Amino acid sequence: MTYSVLLPVFISFGVSAVLGPVVIPFLRRMKASQTVRSEGPKSHLQKNGTPTMGGILFLAGLCAACIPFIGQYPQILPVLFLTLGFGMVGFGDDFVKVVLKRSMGLSPLQKLLGQLVVTAVFAGYVTCVLGLGLSMRIPFQPGKLLDFGSWNLPVLFFIVLGTVNGTNFTDGLDGLAGSVTLLVSVFFSAVAIGEGSGLAPVACAVAGGLLGFLLFNVHPASVFMGDTGSLALGGFVAGMAYMLHMPLFIPIVGFVYMAEVLSVILQVGYFKLSGGKRLFRMTPLHHHFELGGWPETKIVAGFSIITALLCLLGFAAL
């Protein structure tokens, strides 16, 4: 057990940390740089030119750490697939935006189709190949499960896509998505270890990879994860949740993701209904606090502390 817990952490961390000084200059030479929107917070304009697509650092670490364990722990394959699958969708979007210089990236339809295909393959493998049921544990109700019956697959698509895009919205400040997801990955690692589910290697590898990535992504960031990283992290969270029958725990431990995406939905809805009024200074939610005078580091620390406390609540909910 110690072997399957510690080794993935150290391998993934090592690969991510070692690749950083190699990959970041390469991304800079490719001019794979972030272009900050002029309508965003003015403080972000100084980030123009920072390399993006840095998610490949922790994804490389994840692959290197998981490959030795696939034979012994085949349960990690669906999570690994969902993580890398969404990472590939994000990579395609980043590549079109920053390398081919098409500012909009993939079209919304292309991105949605990519996400639907990845989710469908995951759902098919989990249900048809593994024969895993899609019932969900009910928080604070030990031993009780919620089963939507014929609605299980539509609910899966809704939860997976919602989680992935919520994680994507969270990636807007130096170290924010990485720090929050690091804590969530530690939560899932502890659950996987405690239950002997065989999923510990992939969860621990994500934690290690993010530790290595954050060496370069904390404020002031020398690289951004891009959609390559943020979509992949959303896939990881959703994949772990489903493999552990814990999708209903995502609103608890992933509350920050949910708050970020809901802030956007509420802002757009209220703006249309009220004839131009706003609920928040700017969305996603972290920008609201930025425009209120909070420095990036304080927002990242605050959101991380909230996530840490909610992960403890998640353990209590088991």
RALIN-V618497 format. One record per backbone hydrogen bond with DSSP energy under -0.5 kcal/mol. CO is the residue of the C=O (numbers start at 1). NH is the residue of the N-H. E is the energy in kcal/mol with one decimal. If there is no record, write none. Layout:
co:CO nh:NH e:E
co:CO nh:NH e:E
//
This chain:
co:1 nh:5 e:-0.9
co:2 nh:5 e:-0.6
co:2 nh:6 e:-2.8
co:2 nh:7 e:-0.5
co:3 nh:7 e:-1.1
co:5 nh:9 e:-0.9
co:6 nh:10 e:-2.3
co:7 nh:11 e:-2.8
co:8 nh:12 e:-2.3
co:9 nh:13 e:-2.5
co:10 nh:14 e:-2.5
co:11 nh:15 e:-2.6
co:12 nh:16 e:-2.4
co:13 nh:17 e:-2.8
co:14 nh:18 e:-2.5
co:15 nh:19 e:-2.4
co:16 nh:20 e:-1.3
co:17 nh:21 e:-0.6
co:19 nh:22 e:-1.2
co:19 nh:23 e:-3.6
co:20 nh:24 e:-2.4
co:22 nh:26 e:-1.1
co:23 nh:27 e:-2.8
co:24 nh:28 e:-2.0
co:25 nh:29 e:-2.4
co:26 nh:30 e:-2.0
co:27 nh:32 e:-2.8
co:28 nh:31 e:-1.0
co:31 nh:33 e:-2.0
co:32 nh:52 e:-2.7
co:34 nh:36 e:-0.6
co:34 nh:49 e:-2.5
co:37 nh:40 e:-1.4
co:41 nh:44 e:-1.8
co:42 nh:45 e:-1.6
co:43 nh:46 e:-0.6
co:44 nh:47 e:-2.0
co:45 nh:48 e:-1.5
co:47 nh:50 e:-2.2
co:50 nh:34 e:-3.1
co:51 nh:224 e:-2.5
co:53 nh:56 e:-1.6
co:54 nh:57 e:-2.3
co:54 nh:58 e:-0.5
co:55 nh:59 e:-2.0
co:56 nh:60 e:-1.9
co:57 nh:61 e:-1.8
co:58 nh:62 e:-2.3
co:59 nh:63 e:-2.3
co:60 nh:64 e:-2.4
co:61 nh:65 e:-2.1
co:62 nh:66 e:-2.0
co:63 nh:67 e:-2.3
co:64 nh:68 e:-0.5
co:66 nh:69 e:-1.8
co:66 nh:70 e:-0.9
co:67 nh:70 e:-0.9
co:69 nh:73 e:-3.0
co:73 nh:76 e:-1.8
co:74 nh:77 e:-1.6
co:75 nh:79 e:-0.6
co:76 nh:80 e:-2.8
co:77 nh:81 e:-3.0
co:78 nh:82 e:-2.5
co:79 nh:83 e:-2.4
co:80 nh:84 e:-2.7
co:81 nh:85 e:-3.3
co:82 nh:86 e:-2.0
co:83 nh:87 e:-1.8
co:84 nh:88 e:-2.3
co:85 nh:89 e:-1.7
co:86 nh:90 e:-2.5
co:87 nh:91 e:-2.5
co:88 nh:92 e:-2.4
co:89 nh:93 e:-1.9
co:90 nh:94 e:-2.8
co:90 nh:228 e:-0.6
co:91 nh:95 e:-3.1
co:92 nh:96 e:-2.1
co:93 nh:97 e:-2.0
co:94 nh:98 e:-3.2
co:94 nh:99 e:-0.6
co:95 nh:99 e:-1.6
co:95 nh:100 e:-2.2
co:96 nh:102 e:-2.5
co:101 nh:103 e:-0.8
co:102 nh:105 e:-2.5
co:107 nh:111 e:-2.5
co:108 nh:112 e:-2.4
co:109 nh:113 e:-2.7
co:110 nh:114 e:-2.3
co:111 nh:115 e:-2.4
co:112 nh:116 e:-2.6
co:113 nh:117 e:-2.4
co:114 nh:118 e:-2.2
co:115 nh:119 e:-2.3
co:116 nh:120 e:-2.6
co:117 nh:121 e:-2.3
co:118 nh:122 e:-2.1
co:119 nh:123 e:-2.8
co:120 nh:124 e:-2.7
co:121 nh:125 e:-2.5
co:122 nh:126 e:-2.6
co:123 nh:127 e:-2.3
co:124 nh:128 e:-2.5
co:124 nh:129 e:-0.9
co:125 nh:129 e:-0.9
co:125 nh:130 e:-2.5
co:126 nh:132 e:-2.8
co:136 nh:146 e:-3.2
co:137 nh:139 e:-0.6
co:138 nh:141 e:-2.0
co:141 nh:144 e:-2.2
co:144 nh:138 e:-1.9
co:145 nh:147 e:-0.5
co:146 nh:136 e:-2.7
co:148 nh:151 e:-2.1
co:149 nh:152 e:-1.9
co:151 nh:155 e:-2.4
co:152 nh:156 e:-2.2
co:153 nh:157 e:-2.4
co:154 nh:158 e:-2.3
co:155 nh:159 e:-2.8
co:156 nh:160 e:-3.0
co:157 nh:161 e:-2.4
co:158 nh:162 e:-2.1
co:159 nh:163 e:-2.6
co:160 nh:164 e:-2.6
co:161 nh:165 e:-2.2
co:162 nh:166 e:-2.0
co:163 nh:167 e:-2.3
co:164 nh:168 e:-1.7
co:165 nh:169 e:-1.9
co:166 nh:170 e:-1.2
co:167 nh:171 e:-0.7
co:168 nh:171 e:-0.9
co:170 nh:172 e:-1.8
co:170 nh:173 e:-0.5
co:173 nh:176 e:-1.8
co:175 nh:179 e:-2.2
co:176 nh:180 e:-2.5
co:177 nh:181 e:-2.3
co:178 nh:182 e:-1.8
co:179 nh:183 e:-1.6
co:180 nh:184 e:-1.8
co:181 nh:185 e:-2.8
co:182 nh:186 e:-1.9
co:183 nh:187 e:-2.0
co:184 nh:188 e:-2.4
co:185 nh:189 e:-2.3
co:186 nh:190 e:-2.5
co:187 nh:191 e:-2.2
co:188 nh:192 e:-2.8
co:189 nh:193 e:-2.6
co:190 nh:194 e:-2.6
co:191 nh:195 e:-2.0
co:192 nh:196 e:-0.7
co:192 nh:197 e:-1.7
co:193 nh:196 e:-0.7
co:199 nh:203 e:-1.8
co:200 nh:204 e:-2.9
co:201 nh:205 e:-2.0
co:202 nh:206 e:-1.9
co:203 nh:207 e:-1.8
co:204 nh:208 e:-2.5
co:205 nh:209 e:-2.7
co:206 nh:210 e:-2.3
co:207 nh:211 e:-1.9
co:208 nh:212 e:-2.0
co:209 nh:213 e:-2.4
co:210 nh:214 e:-2.7
co:211 nh:215 e:-0.6
co:212 nh:215 e:-0.8
co:213 nh:216 e:-2.0
co:213 nh:217 e:-0.8
co:214 nh:218 e:-1.6
co:216 nh:222 e:-2.8
co:216 nh:223 e:-1.0
co:224 nh:54 e:-3.0
co:225 nh:55 e:-1.6
co:225 nh:229 e:-1.3
co:226 nh:229 e:-0.7
co:226 nh:230 e:-2.4
co:227 nh:231 e:-1.9
co:227 nh:232 e:-0.5
co:228 nh:232 e:-0.6
co:229 nh:233 e:-2.5
co:230 nh:234 e:-1.8
co:231 nh:235 e:-2.1
co:232 nh:236 e:-2.2
co:233 nh:237 e:-2.4
co:234 nh:238 e:-2.4
co:235 nh:239 e:-2.7
co:236 nh:240 e:-2.8
co:237 nh:241 e:-2.2
co:238 nh:242 e:-2.2
co:239 nh:243 e:-2.3
co:240 nh:244 e:-1.7
co:241 nh:246 e:-4.5
co:242 nh:245 e:-1.2
co:245 nh:137 e:-3.1
co:246 nh:249 e:-2.0
co:247 nh:250 e:-1.5
co:249 nh:252 e:-0.8
co:249 nh:253 e:-2.3
co:250 nh:254 e:-2.5
co:252 nh:255 e:-1.1
co:254 nh:258 e:-1.9
co:255 nh:259 e:-2.9
co:256 nh:260 e:-2.2
co:257 nh:261 e:-2.2
co:258 nh:262 e:-2.6
co:259 nh:263 e:-1.9
co:260 nh:264 e:-1.2
co:261 nh:265 e:-2.1
co:262 nh:266 e:-3.1
co:263 nh:267 e:-2.1
co:264 nh:268 e:-2.5
co:265 nh:269 e:-2.6
co:266 nh:270 e:-2.8
co:267 nh:271 e:-2.3
co:268 nh:272 e:-2.0
co:269 nh:273 e:-2.3
co:270 nh:274 e:-2.5
co:271 nh:275 e:-0.5
co:271 nh:276 e:-2.6
co:284 nh:287 e:-2.0
co:284 nh:288 e:-0.7
co:285 nh:288 e:-0.7
co:285 nh:289 e:-1.3
co:286 nh:290 e:-1.8
co:287 nh:291 e:-2.6
co:288 nh:292 e:-0.6
co:289 nh:294 e:-2.2
co:290 nh:293 e:-1.9
co:295 nh:299 e:-1.9
co:296 nh:300 e:-2.7
co:297 nh:301 e:-2.3
co:298 nh:302 e:-2.7
co:299 nh:303 e:-2.9
co:300 nh:304 e:-2.1
co:301 nh:305 e:-2.5
co:302 nh:306 e:-2.4
co:303 nh:307 e:-2.1
co:304 nh:308 e:-2.6
co:305 nh:309 e:-2.4
co:306 nh:310 e:-2.3
co:307 nh:311 e:-2.1
co:308 nh:312 e:-1.6
co:309 nh:313 e:-1.8
co:310 nh:314 e:-2.1
co:311 nh:315 e:-1.9
co:312 nh:316 e:-1.8
co:313 nh:317 e:-2.0
co:314 nh:318 e:-0.7
co:315 nh:318 e:-0.9
co:317 nh:140 e:-2.8
//
